Amino acid sequence: MSNLQTPQHLLNALKAAVKQPTADELRDQSVSFIMGSVGMDSGITRADVEQALSMNQSRAKKVA
């Protein structure tokens, strides 16, 4: 068995590079995922998806 260890400076660099996505980034990612899932011939627009997400988020806040 080998005794390999990752140097601490590399571990520190990895920790510093980790960034939690912002709410806007998560929303954009959700819109992109949905648009990719529904297909181009569905007739659903990006604005439709954004509106549906907004409505869903509003409902979730009322429940919470």
N, C-alpha and C positions, 0 to 999 in steps of 0.2 A: 504494500500500500504506500502511495506517495503522500507526502506531507505538504501539498501545495496550499498556499494561502494568497489571497488577493491583497495587494499592497493597500494600506490604509488610505493613501492619497487618491487611489482610484475609487475606493468605496465612497470617500467624501465627495468626489467629483460626480459620482452617480447620484448620490443623495441631493446634491445641489441642482442637478439637471432635472430632477423630477418636479413637474409642475402640474398642479391640479387645474383642469380646464375651468374656465369661467362659465357662468350661466349662459352667456351669449354663445360661447363656443359649443356648449352642449346642445343648445337649441338649434344652431346651424347644422350640427352633426345629425340631429334627429330629423330635421327637414330633408337633408341630403339622403339619409337612409330611407325615409318614406318615399321620396321621389324616385329613388332607384328601385324600390319594391313595387310601386304601382304600375310602372311601365309608361312608355311615351304615348301610347294610344289610349290611355285611360281618360283623357280629358281633364284630369286634375292638374291644377296649376300650383306653382310654388306658393302663391298667395292663398289658395284654398287650404293648403297644408298648414301654413303659418296661422291662419285664422282658426282652424280646428285645434291646433296646439294651444293657442291662446284661450279658447273656450274651455278646453280640458283643464288647463292650468287654473283658470278662474274657479271652476267647479271643485278642483282639488283643494284650493285655499278655503273654500266655504266649508268643506267637510272637516278640515284639520282644525 
